[in-house]
């Protein structure tokens, strides 16, 4: 994914659509965030697979809420539910602010 992002930005730069500094650069800190996020998502998926056999669908909602409330904020990601039928949205935010 990181390589794709770099490739897209390089092409946009070649085409003159953006110049250096228009978008934040991809840093080692962001690489670490992606690694932590993907580790959390892998664990989340494994938990969902384990709970899917449960006859209680509320357990799946609990696991989803745990991801939103107890895991993603520590990665600096706010996940907002927009109600039934509407897609959730995410935002990168200050980790310490989200934890409070």
C-alpha positions in Angstrom: 0.0 0.0 0.0 2.8 2.4 0.9 4.5 1.7 -2.5 1.2 2.4 -4.3 0.8 5.7 -2.5 4.4 6.8 -3.3 3.8 5.8 -7.0 0.6 7.8 -7.2 2.2 10.9 -5.7 5.2 10.5 -8.1 2.8 10.4 -11.1 0.8 13.3 -9.9 4.0 15.3 -9.5 5.2 14.4 -13.0 1.8 15.5 -14.4 2.1 18.8 -12.5 -1.0 18.2 -10.4 0.8 18.7 -7.2 4.2 20.1 -6.2 6.5 19.1 -3.3 4.9 20.1 0.0 1.3 20.0 -1.1 0.7 16.8 0.7 2.3 15.5 3.9 5.3 13.2 3.2 5.2 9.6 4.2 7.4 9.3 7.3 8.7 6.4 9.4 6.1 7.4 12.0 3.3 6.8 9.4 4.9 3.5 8.5 4.7 2.5 12.1 1.1 3.6 12.3 0.2 1.5 9.2 2.0 -1.5 10.8 0.1 -1.1 14.1 -3.2 -0.5 12.3 -2.8 -3.6 10.2 -1.8 -5.7 13.3 -5.0 -4.4 15.0 -7.2 -5.2 12.0 -5.7 -8.7 11.7 -6.5 -9.4 15.3 -10.0 -7.9 14.9 -10.6 -10.1 11.9 -9.5 -13.2 13.8 -11.8 -12.3 16.7 -14.7 -11.8 14.4 -14.1 -15.1 12.7 -14.0 -16.8 16.1 -17.2 -15.1 17.3 -19.1 -15.6 14.1 -20.0 -19.1 15.3 -21.7 -17.7 18.4 -25.5 -17.6 18.4 -25.4 -14.1 19.9 -25.0 -11.4 17.3 -24.5 -8.8 20.1 -21.1 -10.3 20.7 -20.1 -9.2 17.2 -21.3 -5.6 17.9 -19.3 -5.7 21.1 -16.1 -6.6 19.3 -16.7 -3.9 16.7 -17.3 -1.3 19.4 -14.1 -2.5 21.2 -12.1 -1.8 18.0 -13.7 1.7 17.7 -13.4 2.7 21.3 -10.4 0.8 22.8 -8.0 0.1 19.9 -8.2 2.7 17.2 -7.9 5.8 19.5 -4.5 4.6 20.7 -3.5 4.6 17.0 -4.7 8.2 16.5 -7.8 7.1 14.5 -11.3 8.2 15.2 -14.0 5.9 13.8 -17.4 7.5 13.7 -20.6 5.5 13.2 -23.1 7.4 11.1 -26.2 5.3 11.8 -27.8 2.3 10.2 -27.5 2.4 6.4 -24.8 5.1 6.4 -21.1 4.2 6.1 -18.8 4.9 9.0 -16.1 7.5 8.5 -12.6 7.7 10.0 -10.2 10.5 10.7 -6.6 10.8 11.8 -6.5 12.8 15.0 -4.2 13.5 17.9 -3.8 10.2 19.9 -3.8 11.9 23.3 -6.9 13.9 22.6 -8.8 10.7 21.5 -7.7 8.8 24.6 -9.1 11.5 26.9 
